[in-house]
Amino acid sequence: MTKEWKPRIVAFFCNWCTYTAADLAGVSRLKYASNVRVIRLMCSGRVDPQFILEALTRGADGVLIGGCHPFDCHYVEGNYKMLRRYQLLKRLLADMGIEDQRVRLEWISAAEGEKVKRVINEMTQQIQALGPLGFPSKVADWDREMTELEHHVTAAAAGGCACGESEMAAAKPEVAHV
């Protein structure tokens, strides 16, 4: 029996709005994908980009961040801090080759249980279409490359070139004689 792949999504939800909306969705018996693991934070402004990268390296296929609507943050400007961090994080993830749709920021108030349902289902479908991220294996490949590079650098520093004399000669810059 073959088991169908389901994306793993980590959600960082603001305690005052989005987490309360998710609770409302549950109490209202709204059906949404069960593959989301919610982490409650006091404010979306407390989401460190490191948390998102850590979730992805530990096997999450996507990350959803939920916070209060603009001008409605219980901590005045926490959601604006998250928005700035989110913009920077998107650039970093693009440089790492991670698709834009894998990380999503949504403003969801406490009364929007239906929106929680819609956003989670949409994100699940998007990530299902993208397929598994496979980030842990990418990190393992990068670690292996760094170990090899470290070996080459230490061998070259010790006087014995690990890369061969012909490669070193080819790498020397030419000096212009004037």
C-alpha positions in Angstrom: 0.0 0.0 0.0 1.5 3.3 -1.1 1.1 6.3 1.1 0.5 9.6 -0.6 3.0 12.4 0.4 1.6 15.2 2.4 3.5 18.4 3.0 4.7 19.3 6.4 3.9 22.9 7.3 5.0 24.8 10.4 2.8 27.8 11.4 4.0 30.6 13.7 0.8 32.2 15.0 0.4 35.4 17.0 -1.4 34.6 20.3 -3.8 37.5 20.2 -5.2 37.2 16.6 -4.2 34.3 14.4 -3.9 31.7 17.1 -7.3 32.8 18.4 -8.7 32.6 14.8 -7.3 29.0 14.5 -9.1 28.2 17.8 -12.3 29.7 16.4 -11.9 27.6 13.2 -11.6 24.5 15.4 -14.6 25.3 17.6 -16.6 26.1 14.5 -15.7 22.7 13.1 -14.2 24.2 9.9 -12.3 21.6 8.0 -8.7 22.4 7.0 -5.6 20.3 6.3 -4.3 18.5 9.3 -0.6 18.6 8.3 0.0 22.0 9.9 1.8 22.2 13.3 1.1 25.5 15.0 3.6 27.2 17.3 2.0 30.0 19.3 4.0 33.1 19.9 2.9 36.3 21.8 3.4 38.4 18.6 4.4 37.8 15.0 7.2 40.3 15.7 8.8 37.6 17.8 9.3 35.3 14.8 13.1 35.3 14.2 14.1 34.4 10.6 16.3 31.8 12.3 13.1 30.0 13.4 11.9 29.7 9.8 15.3 28.4 8.6 15.4 25.9 11.4 12.0 24.6 10.6 13.0 24.2 6.9 16.2 22.4 7.8 14.4 20.1 10.1 12.1 18.8 7.4 9.2 21.3 7.0 8.1 21.8 3.4 6.6 25.2 4.2 6.2 27.9 6.9 3.1 30.0 7.5 3.4 33.1 9.7 0.2 34.7 11.0 -0.2 38.0 12.7 -2.5 40.9 13.6 -3.7 43.2 10.9 -1.7 46.5 10.4 -2.6 49.1 13.0 -4.2 46.3 15.2 -1.1 44.8 16.8 -1.4 44.3 20.5 2.3 45.2 20.7 1.9 48.3 18.6 4.4 47.6 15.8 5.3 43.9 16.1 3.6 43.0 12.8 5.7 45.7 11.0 8.9 44.2 12.4 7.8 40.8 11.1 7.0 42.4 7.7 10.5 43.9 7.4 12.1 40.6 8.4 9.8 38.7 6.0 11.0 40.8 3.1 14.6 40.2 3.9 14.0 36.5 4.5 12.3 36.1 1.1 15.5 37.4 -0.6 17.7 35.0 1.4 15.4 32.1 0.6 15.4 33.0 -3.1 19.3 33.0 -3.0 19.1 29.6 -1.5 16.9 28.3 -4.3 13.8 27.9 -2.2 10.5 28.7 -3.9 8.6 31.9 -2.9 5.4 29.9 -2.1 7.0 27.9 0.7 7.0 30.8 3.2 3.8 32.9 3.6 2.9 35.8 5.8 -0.8 36.5 6.5 -2.7 39.0 8.6 -5.6 37.2 10.3 -7.7 38.7 13.1 -9.2 36.7 15.9 -12.6 36.7 14.2 -11.4 35.3 10.9 -11.6 31.5 11.5 -12.7 31.0 7.9 -9.6 32.8 6.7 -7.4 30.5 8.7 -9.1 27.5 7.0 -8.7 29.1 3.5 -5.1 30.1 4.0 -4.0 26.7 5.3 -5.8 24.8 2.6 -4.4 27.1 -0.1 -0.9 26.7 1.2 -1.2 23.0 1.5 -2.3 22.8 -2.2 0.6 25.1 -3.3 3.2 23.1 -1.5 1.7 19.8 -2.7 2.1 21.0 -6.2 5.7 22.1 -5.6 6.6 18.7 -4.0 8.9 18.0 -1.0 11.5 20.6 -0.2 14.2 18.0 0.7 16.1 20.8 2.5 17.7 18.4 5.1 19.5 16.5 2.3 20.6 19.8 0.6 22.1 20.9 4.0 23.9 17.6 4.2 25.3 18.1 0.7 26.4 21.6 1.6 28.1 20.3 4.8 29.9 17.7 2.8 31.1 20.3 0.3 32.3 22.5 3.1 34.2 19.6 4.7 35.9 18.9 1.4 36.8 22.6 1.0 38.2 22.7 4.5 40.4 19.6 3.7 41.7 21.4 0.6 42.4 24.6 2.4 44.2 22.9 5.4 46.3 20.8 3.0 47.3 23.8 1.0 48.2 25.7 4.1 50.3 22.8 5.4 52.4 23.0 2.2 51.0 19.9 0.5 48.5 21.0 -2.1 45.5 18.7 -2.1 44.4 20.1 -5.4 47.5 19.3 -7.5 50.3 21.6 -8.7 48.8 22.1 -12.2 45.6 23.6 -10.7 47.7 25.9 -8.4 49.7 27.2 -11.3 46.6 27.8 -13.3 45.1 29.7 -10.4 48.1 32.2 -10.0 47.2 35.6 -11.4 49.4 37.0 -14.2 51.5 40.0 -13.4 51.5 42.8 -15.9 55.0 44.1 -16.8 55.1 47.8 -17.6 
